[in-house]
Amino acid sequence: MNLTPSQCLESLAKRNINIILLHYNETGRLRGRPRAGVTFLTILFIFISILIIFENFMVLLALLRFLRLKRWVHCCLTNIAFSDLLAGISYLLNVCLSGPTTFRLTPQLWFLREGLLFTTLAASTFSLLITAVERYSTMVISMAERQPDKLVRVQGLIILSWLVAVAVGSLPLLGWNCLCHIEDCSSLLPLYSRTYIVFSLGLLGITLLGIIGFYCTIYYFVCTSAKRVAATNQSRRAFHLLHTVIIILGCFVICWSPLFLYLLVDSACTPPSCQSPLGLEWVLALAVMNSAFNPLIYSRSSEVRKAILAVLFCACSWAGVQPPACCQQATEITSGSSNESSIKRRSSVRLSRNFSFRSPVTSISSVPSQ
């Protein structure tokens, strides 16, 4: 169907054409699409989204119930868990509204479906950047500031990151799209303008480079600091934190790099001469899987892990099931001796500050290994 942009817009206003089907056909996105409504891949992607929702809900509940956002680290972890939880919900909606259902959507619903996923994934990425920035300022720069001031700053950055994420995800719905302008469209996301894809890639690229840069600096800092001390408790904690940094960075790069490269190649070609590559669903699922790996990574912290086990203990008790012994021990530690352990930690930090210089290793040991 050869229509000029003006004819296409006129037909769209009169509802004489299926604009989504037209864009998918003209950009070559219909090639290789399964005709069946529910396939094995659909069931697999639904399982992935449910896993993401369950994991992050447990982490979020544990943080809010037992740790209660008393420190900036808890605020960052809560924001990551909340954004990943919403990413799982958005991905579930995206999968359920895909396939044949796609062509029954209005353009506004299509933009809303994709925009929700863009927004939540962007918020999750920004959350990782905020955590990297605060880790850097605490460990490398060793900024001397009051805990309430740092907490307020972190909360402000979290609010700002969500505003930016919502704004970026809403741009196509507000008019930055390629309706009836096929030559400007993306072949992977047929209603998205390639200029918007380039803009999103630029924002994602800056975030990626920021996260990699901060964590590489922390990596170098921990390596050089750990060499100055013997195999003590401080060096063990430093290397534990070093392993966590490596896992965070490696997981983030592995999950996001394929989607970044796919969109980069897609933004450089013009449909219909450029056909969409196969495997987009797998690449998107891999990027979303970063939201499933984040709870596992940040549960390496003994504090968070005990809070999660305490939540499981409460769930088992409420269901009338005998909880495992590890959950019972975690509950006793979390509820009974949390105040005592926090006092001991504060006193040990005060003593270390009084009898030692502000060395890099001291600043590392005073930060819990998330």
Contacts in CASP RR format, 6 or more apart in sequence:
PFRMAT RR
TARGET T0000
AUTHOR 0000-0000-0000
METHOD contacts of the structure
MODEL  1
MNLTPSQCLESLAKRNINIILLHYNETGRLRGRPRAGVTFLTILFIFISI
LIIFENFMVLLALLRFLRLKRWVHCCLTNIAFSDLLAGISYLLNVCLSGP
TTFRLTPQLWFLREGLLFTTLAASTFSLLITAVERYSTMVISMAERQPDK
LVRVQGLIILSWLVAVAVGSLPLLGWNCLCHIEDCSSLLPLYSRTYIVFS
LGLLGITLLGIIGFYCTIYYFVCTSAKRVAATNQSRRAFHLLHTVIIILG
CFVICWSPLFLYLLVDSACTPPSCQSPLGLEWVLALAVMNSAFNPLIYSR
SSEVRKAILAVLFCACSWAGVQPPACCQQATEITSGSSNESSIKRRSSVR
LSRNFSFRSPVTSISSVPSQ
1 17 0 8 1.000
1 22 0 8 1.000
3 11 0 8 1.000
3 17 0 8 1.000
3 22 0 8 1.000
3 180 0 8 1.000
5 180 0 8 1.000
5 181 0 8 1.000
8 17 0 8 1.000
8 19 0 8 1.000
8 22 0 8 1.000
8 179 0 8 1.000
8 180 0 8 1.000
9 179 0 8 1.000
9 180 0 8 1.000
11 17 0 8 1.000
12 19 0 8 1.000
12 107 0 8 1.000
12 179 0 8 1.000
12 180 0 8 1.000
18 103 0 8 1.000
19 107 0 8 1.000
19 179 0 8 1.000
19 180 0 8 1.000
19 191 0 8 1.000
20 102 0 8 1.000
20 103 0 8 1.000
20 105 0 8 1.000
20 107 0 8 1.000
20 110 0 8 1.000
20 190 0 8 1.000
20 191 0 8 1.000
21 103 0 8 1.000
23 29 0 8 1.000
23 178 0 8 1.000
23 179 0 8 1.000
23 182 0 8 1.000
23 185 0 8 1.000
23 190 0 8 1.000
23 191 0 8 1.000
24 30 0 8 1.000
24 102 0 8 1.000
24 103 0 8 1.000
24 190 0 8 1.000
26 182 0 8 1.000
26 185 0 8 1.000
26 190 0 8 1.000
26 271 0 8 1.000
26 272 0 8 1.000
27 182 0 8 1.000
27 185 0 8 1.000
27 186 0 8 1.000
27 187 0 8 1.000
27 190 0 8 1.000
27 271 0 8 1.000
27 272 0 8 1.000
27 276 0 8 1.000
28 187 0 8 1.000
28 190 0 8 1.000
28 271 0 8 1.000
28 272 0 8 1.000
28 275 0 8 1.000
28 276 0 8 1.000
29 187 0 8 1.000
29 188 0 8 1.000
29 190 0 8 1.000
29 276 0 8 1.000
31 275 0 8 1.000
31 276 0 8 1.000
32 278 0 8 1.000
33 99 0 8 1.000
34 41 0 8 1.000
34 99 0 8 1.000
35 100 0 8 1.000
37 99 0 8 1.000
37 100 0 8 1.000
41 281 0 8 1.000
42 95 0 8 1.000
42 98 0 8 1.000
45 91 0 8 1.000
45 95 0 8 1.000
45 281 0 8 1.000
45 285 0 8 1.000
46 92 0 8 1.000
46 95 0 8 1.000
46 96 0 8 1.000
48 91 0 8 1.000
48 285 0 8 1.000
48 288 0 8 1.000
48 289 0 8 1.000
48 292 0 8 1.000
49 88 0 8 1.000
49 89 0 8 1.000
49 91 0 8 1.000
49 92 0 8 1.000
49 95 0 8 1.000
49 288 0 8 1.000
50 92 0 8 1.000
51 292 0 8 1.000
52 84 0 8 1.000
52 85 0 8 1.000
52 87 0 8 1.000
52 88 0 8 1.000
52 91 0 8 1.000
52 288 0 8 1.000
52 289 0 8 1.000
52 291 0 8 1.000
52 292 0 8 1.000
53 85 0 8 1.000
53 88 0 8 1.000
53 89 0 8 1.000
53 92 0 8 1.000
55 84 0 8 1.000
55 292 0 8 1.000
55 295 0 8 1.000
55 296 0 8 1.000
56 81 0 8 1.000
56 82 0 8 1.000
56 84 0 8 1.000
56 85 0 8 1.000
56 88 0 8 1.000
56 291 0 8 1.000
56 294 0 8 1.000
56 295 0 8 1.000
57 85 0 8 1.000
58 295 0 8 1.000
58 308 0 8 1.000
58 311 0 8 1.000
58 312 0 8 1.000
59 77 0 8 1.000
59 81 0 8 1.000
59 295 0 8 1.000
59 298 0 8 1.000
59 299 0 8 1.000
59 304 0 8 1.000
59 308 0 8 1.000
60 78 0 8 1.000
60 81 0 8 1.000
60 82 0 8 1.000
60 85 0 8 1.000
61 311 0 8 1.000
62 304 0 8 1.000
62 307 0 8 1.000
62 308 0 8 1.000
62 310 0 8 1.000
62 311 0 8 1.000
63 69 0 8 1.000
63 74 0 8 1.000
63 77 0 8 1.000
63 78 0 8 1.000
63 81 0 8 1.000
63 304 0 8 1.000
63 307 0 8 1.000
64 78 0 8 1.000
65 307 0 8 1.000
65 310 0 8 1.000
65 311 0 8 1.000
66 306 0 8 1.000
66 307 0 8 1.000
66 310 0 8 1.000
66 311 0 8 1.000
66 334 0 8 1.000
66 338 0 8 1.000
67 74 0 8 1.000
67 303 0 8 1.000
67 304 0 8 1.000
67 307 0 8 1.000
68 74 0 8 1.000
69 75 0 8 1.000
69 78 0 8 1.000
71 147 0 8 1.000
71 151 0 8 1.000
72 134 0 8 1.000
72 147 0 8 1.000
72 150 0 8 1.000
72 151 0 8 1.000
72 154 0 8 1.000
73 134 0 8 1.000
73 367 0 8 1.000
73 368 0 8 1.000
73 370 0 8 1.000
75 151 0 8 1.000
75 154 0 8 1.000
75 155 0 8 1.000
75 158 0 8 1.000
76 127 0 8 1.000
76 130 0 8 1.000
76 131 0 8 1.000
76 134 0 8 1.000
76 154 0 8 1.000
76 158 0 8 1.000
77 131 0 8 1.000
77 298 0 8 1.000
77 304 0 8 1.000
77 370 0 8 1.000
79 127 0 8 1.000
79 130 0 8 1.000
79 158 0 8 1.000
79 161 0 8 1.000
80 124 0 8 1.000
80 127 0 8 1.000
80 128 0 8 1.000
80 131 0 8 1.000
80 294 0 8 1.000
80 298 0 8 1.000
81 294 0 8 1.000
81 295 0 8 1.000
83 120 0 8 1.000
83 123 0 8 1.000
83 124 0 8 1.000
83 126 0 8 1.000
83 127 0 8 1.000
83 291 0 8 1.000
84 120 0 8 1.000
84 124 0 8 1.000
84 291 0 8 1.000
84 292 0 8 1.000
84 294 0 8 1.000
84 295 0 8 1.000
86 120 0 8 1.000
86 123 0 8 1.000
87 117 0 8 1.000
87 120 0 8 1.000
87 121 0 8 1.000
87 123 0 8 1.000
87 124 0 8 1.000
87 288 0 8 1.000
87 291 0 8 1.000
88 120 0 8 1.000
88 288 0 8 1.000
88 291 0 8 1.000
89 120 0 8 1.000
90 116 0 8 1.000
90 117 0 8 1.000
90 119 0 8 1.000
90 120 0 8 1.000
90 121 0 8 1.000
91 117 0 8 1.000
91 288 0 8 1.000
93 113 0 8 1.000
93 116 0 8 1.000
94 113 0 8 1.000
94 114 0 8 1.000
94 116 0 8 1.000
94 117 0 8 1.000
97 105 0 8 1.000
97 109 0 8 1.000
97 113 0 8 1.000
102 110 0 8 1.000
105 113 0 8 1.000
107 177 0 8 1.000
107 179 0 8 1.000
107 191 0 8 1.000
108 173 0 8 1.000
110 191 0 8 1.000
111 172 0 8 1.000
111 173 0 8 1.000
111 177 0 8 1.000
111 191 0 8 1.000
112 173 0 8 1.000
114 172 0 8 1.000
114 189 0 8 1.000
114 191 0 8 1.000
114 192 0 8 1.000
115 169 0 8 1.000
115 170 0 8 1.000
115 172 0 8 1.000
115 173 0 8 1.000
118 168 0 8 1.000
118 169 0 8 1.000
118 200 0 8 1.000
119 165 0 8 1.000
119 166 0 8 1.000
119 168 0 8 1.000
119 169 0 8 1.000
119 170 0 8 1.000
120 165 0 8 1.000
121 287 0 8 1.000
121 288 0 8 1.000
121 291 0 8 1.000
122 164 0 8 1.000
122 165 0 8 1.000
122 168 0 8 1.000
122 169 0 8 1.000
122 203 0 8 1.000
122 204 0 8 1.000
123 161 0 8 1.000
123 162 0 8 1.000
123 165 0 8 1.000
124 290 0 8 1.000
124 291 0 8 1.000
124 294 0 8 1.000
125 204 0 8 1.000
125 207 0 8 1.000
125 208 0 8 1.000
125 211 0 8 1.000
125 256 0 8 1.000
126 161 0 8 1.000
126 162 0 8 1.000
126 164 0 8 1.000
126 165 0 8 1.000
126 207 0 8 1.000
127 158 0 8 1.000
127 161 0 8 1.000
128 211 0 8 1.000
128 248 0 8 1.000
128 252 0 8 1.000
128 294 0 8 1.000
129 161 0 8 1.000
129 207 0 8 1.000
129 210 0 8 1.000
129 211 0 8 1.000
129 214 0 8 1.000
130 154 0 8 1.000
130 157 0 8 1.000
130 158 0 8 1.000
130 161 0 8 1.000
131 370 0 8 1.000
132 210 0 8 1.000
132 211 0 8 1.000
132 213 0 8 1.000
132 214 0 8 1.000
132 215 0 8 1.000
132 218 0 8 1.000
133 157 0 8 1.000
133 214 0 8 1.000
134 150 0 8 1.000
134 154 0 8 1.000
135 214 0 8 1.000
135 215 0 8 1.000
135 218 0 8 1.000
135 367 0 8 1.000
136 214 0 8 1.000
136 217 0 8 1.000
136 218 0 8 1.000
137 143 0 8 1.000
138 363 0 8 1.000
138 367 0 8 1.000
139 218 0 8 1.000
139 221 0 8 1.000
139 222 0 8 1.000
139 360 0 8 1.000
139 363 0 8 1.000
139 364 0 8 1.000
139 367 0 8 1.000
140 217 0 8 1.000
140 218 0 8 1.000
140 221 0 8 1.000
140 360 0 8 1.000
142 358 0 8 1.000
142 360 0 8 1.000
142 363 0 8 1.000
143 150 0 8 1.000
168 200 0 8 1.000
168 203 0 8 1.000
171 196 0 8 1.000
172 191 0 8 1.000
172 192 0 8 1.000
172 193 0 8 1.000
172 196 0 8 1.000
176 193 0 8 1.000
176 195 0 8 1.000
176 196 0 8 1.000
177 191 0 8 1.000
177 192 0 8 1.000
177 193 0 8 1.000
177 196 0 8 1.000
178 184 0 8 1.000
178 185 0 8 1.000
178 186 0 8 1.000
178 191 0 8 1.000
178 192 0 8 1.000
178 193 0 8 1.000
178 194 0 8 1.000
179 191 0 8 1.000
181 193 0 8 1.000
182 271 0 8 1.000
182 272 0 8 1.000
183 270 0 8 1.000
183 271 0 8 1.000
184 193 0 8 1.000
184 194 0 8 1.000
184 195 0 8 1.000
185 191 0 8 1.000
185 192 0 8 1.000
185 193 0 8 1.000
185 194 0 8 1.000
185 271 0 8 1.000
186 192 0 8 1.000
186 193 0 8 1.000
186 194 0 8 1.000
186 197 0 8 1.000
186 263 0 8 1.000
186 266 0 8 1.000
186 267 0 8 1.000
186 271 0 8 1.000
187 266 0 8 1.000
187 269 0 8 1.000
187 271 0 8 1.000
187 274 0 8 1.000
187 275 0 8 1.000
187 276 0 8 1.000
188 262 0 8 1.000
188 263 0 8 1.000
188 266 0 8 1.000
188 276 0 8 1.000
188 277 0 8 1.000
188 280 0 8 1.000
189 197 0 8 1.000
190 271 0 8 1.000
194 266 0 8 1.000
194 267 0 8 1.000
194 270 0 8 1.000
197 263 0 8 1.000
197 266 0 8 1.000
197 267 0 8 1.000
198 267 0 8 1.000
200 263 0 8 1.000
201 260 0 8 1.000
201 263 0 8 1.000
201 264 0 8 1.000
201 267 0 8 1.000
204 256 0 8 1.000
204 260 0 8 1.000
205 260 0 8 1.000
208 252 0 8 1.000
208 253 0 8 1.000
208 256 0 8 1.000
208 260 0 8 1.000
211 249 0 8 1.000
211 252 0 8 1.000
212 249 0 8 1.000
212 253 0 8 1.000
215 245 0 8 1.000
215 248 0 8 1.000
215 249 0 8 1.000
216 249 0 8 1.000
218 245 0 8 1.000
219 242 0 8 1.000
219 245 0 8 1.000
219 246 0 8 1.000
219 249 0 8 1.000
221 360 0 8 1.000
222 238 0 8 1.000
222 239 0 8 1.000
222 241 0 8 1.000
222 242 0 8 1.000
222 245 0 8 1.000
222 364 0 8 1.000
223 242 0 8 1.000
224 360 0 8 1.000
225 238 0 8 1.000
225 359 0 8 1.000
225 360 0 8 1.000
225 361 0 8 1.000
225 364 0 8 1.000
226 235 0 8 1.000
226 238 0 8 1.000
226 239 0 8 1.000
226 242 0 8 1.000
226 361 0 8 1.000
228 359 0 8 1.000
228 360 0 8 1.000
228 361 0 8 1.000
229 235 0 8 1.000
229 361 0 8 1.000
233 365 0 8 1.000
234 361 0 8 1.000
234 362 0 8 1.000
234 364 0 8 1.000
234 365 0 8 1.000
235 361 0 8 1.000
237 364 0 8 1.000
237 365 0 8 1.000
237 369 0 8 1.000
238 361 0 8 1.000
238 364 0 8 1.000
238 365 0 8 1.000
240 300 0 8 1.000
240 369 0 8 1.000
241 364 0 8 1.000
241 367 0 8 1.000
241 369 0 8 1.000
241 370 0 8 1.000
244 297 0 8 1.000
244 300 0 8 1.000
244 369 0 8 1.000
244 370 0 8 1.000
247 297 0 8 1.000
247 300 0 8 1.000
248 297 0 8 1.000
251 290 0 8 1.000
251 293 0 8 1.000
251 297 0 8 1.000
252 290 0 8 1.000
254 286 0 8 1.000
255 286 0 8 1.000
255 287 0 8 1.000
255 289 0 8 1.000
255 290 0 8 1.000
255 293 0 8 1.000
256 287 0 8 1.000
256 290 0 8 1.000
258 283 0 8 1.000
258 286 0 8 1.000
258 287 0 8 1.000
259 283 0 8 1.000
259 284 0 8 1.000
259 286 0 8 1.000
259 287 0 8 1.000
262 277 0 8 1.000
262 280 0 8 1.000
262 283 0 8 1.000
265 277 0 8 1.000
266 274 0 8 1.000
266 276 0 8 1.000
266 277 0 8 1.000
298 304 0 8 1.000
298 370 0 8 1.000
299 305 0 8 1.000
299 308 0 8 1.000
300 369 0 8 1.000
300 370 0 8 1.000
301 368 0 8 1.000
301 369 0 8 1.000
301 370 0 8 1.000
303 368 0 8 1.000
304 370 0 8 1.000
305 330 0 8 1.000
306 330 0 8 1.000
306 333 0 8 1.000
306 334 0 8 1.000
307 330 0 8 1.000
307 334 0 8 1.000
308 330 0 8 1.000
309 326 0 8 1.000
309 327 0 8 1.000
309 329 0 8 1.000
309 330 0 8 1.000
309 331 0 8 1.000
310 327 0 8 1.000
310 330 0 8 1.000
310 331 0 8 1.000
310 334 0 8 1.000
310 335 0 8 1.000
312 323 0 8 1.000
312 324 0 8 1.000
312 327 0 8 1.000
313 323 0 8 1.000
313 327 0 8 1.000
313 328 0 8 1.000
313 330 0 8 1.000
313 331 0 8 1.000
314 331 0 8 1.000
316 322 0 8 1.000
316 323 0 8 1.000
316 324 0 8 1.000
316 327 0 8 1.000
317 323 0 8 1.000
333 341 0 8 1.000
349 366 0 8 1.000
352 362 0 8 1.000
352 365 0 8 1.000
352 366 0 8 1.000
353 362 0 8 1.000
356 362 0 8 1.000
END
